[in-house]
Amino acid sequence: MCSNYGLKSTTNPADSKEMDLSAIAIQGLQQADAQLETAAAGIASAASPDGSNDGTNLDVVDLSSEMVALMAAKNEFLVNLTTLKTADDIQKSVIDLTA
């Protein structure tokens, strides 16, 4: 009956492997942290701490793009944190079902 509708009777190999949501979320948190550090370093290098220029060649920093990068890193961090919380909830539900 499955062949009448063109449905596959075998499983896809990608579906047979377990997916670790916690590991995915933690990797995303690490990437967001790296993006945040890069954007913060770009903003910090905009000028010297006392506001003076000692004659060295300062890199040109586009503050608007650095702020967008900071906001993107914040949003990426929040999304991955929510994914981590969801993975925890799923694991708790599985434990409750098997207990």
Phi, psi and omega per residue, in radians:
M1 nan -0.532 3.104
C2 -1.131 -0.632 -3.102
S3 -1.163 -0.424 3.110
N4 -1.158 -0.525 -3.100
Y5 -1.771 0.021 3.127
G6 1.314 0.356 3.132
L7 -1.463 2.558 3.108
K8 -1.432 2.405 3.112
S9 -1.605 -0.245 3.123
T10 -1.793 2.762 3.126
T11 -1.521 2.673 3.095
N12 -1.313 2.351 3.136
P13 -0.986 -0.536 3.121
A14 -1.175 -0.469 3.141
D15 -1.417 -0.267 -3.062
S16 -1.440 -0.338 3.141
K17 -1.530 2.577 3.106
E18 -1.354 2.552 3.106
M19 -1.928 2.219 -3.139
D20 -1.701 1.711 -3.103
L21 -1.104 -0.615 -3.133
S22 -1.098 -0.763 3.141
A23 -1.133 -0.680 3.115
I24 -1.123 -0.773 -3.133
A25 -1.142 -0.712 -3.140
I26 -1.152 -0.694 3.084
Q27 -1.100 -0.706 3.089
G28 -1.119 -0.664 3.088
L29 -1.114 -0.702 3.120
Q30 -1.149 -0.683 3.108
Q31 -1.166 -0.683 3.108
A32 -1.145 -0.667 3.110
D33 -1.109 -0.754 3.117
A34 -1.114 -0.706 3.114
Q35 -1.140 -0.705 3.120
L36 -1.108 -0.775 3.130
E37 -1.106 -0.693 3.132
T38 -1.124 -0.783 3.139
A39 -1.172 -0.704 3.126
A40 -1.131 -0.679 3.101
A41 -1.138 -0.645 3.098
G42 -1.129 -0.697 3.115
I43 -1.218 -0.722 -3.114
A44 -1.141 -0.485 -3.127
S45 -1.475 0.088 -3.104
A46 -1.126 -0.604 3.134
A47 -2.739 2.878 3.087
S48 -1.258 2.788 -3.073
P49 -1.017 -0.609 -3.118
D50 -1.594 0.048 3.078
G51 1.439 -0.005 -3.130
S52 -1.619 2.717 3.081
N53 -1.945 2.025 -3.079
D54 -1.524 0.287 3.104
G55 1.675 -0.130 3.109
T56 -1.333 2.736 -3.135
N57 -1.423 1.872 3.127
L58 -1.464 2.488 3.051
D59 -1.183 2.549 3.076
V60 -1.442 2.202 -3.082
V61 -2.044 2.209 3.053
D62 -1.557 1.737 -3.042
L63 -1.094 -0.583 -3.135
S64 -1.150 -0.721 3.123
S65 -1.221 -0.582 3.097
E66 -1.194 -0.648 3.094
M67 -1.192 -0.661 3.066
V68 -1.099 -0.708 3.099
A69 -1.122 -0.670 3.086
L70 -1.114 -0.765 3.137
M71 -1.170 -0.656 3.099
A72 -1.133 -0.722 3.105
A73 -1.116 -0.687 3.105
K74 -1.092 -0.810 3.138
N75 -1.131 -0.706 3.109
E76 -1.107 -0.703 3.113
F77 -1.099 -0.793 -3.133
L78 -1.126 -0.690 3.128
V79 -1.127 -0.779 -3.137
N80 -1.221 -0.557 3.061
L81 -1.160 -0.699 3.070
T82 -1.123 -0.684 3.085
T83 -1.092 -0.709 3.117
L84 -1.125 -0.708 3.093
K85 -1.146 -0.685 3.106
T86 -1.136 -0.716 3.097
A87 -1.079 -0.675 3.090
D88 -1.120 -0.756 3.100
D89 -1.081 -0.710 3.123
I90 -1.115 -0.760 3.136
Q91 -1.119 -0.671 3.093
K92 -1.127 -0.707 3.121
S93 -1.130 -0.711 3.125
V94 -1.127 -0.723 3.105
I95 -1.115 -0.715 3.115
D96 -1.128 -0.648 -3.138
L97 -1.225 -0.640 -3.100
T98 -1.465 -0.286 -3.111
A99 -1.433 nan nan
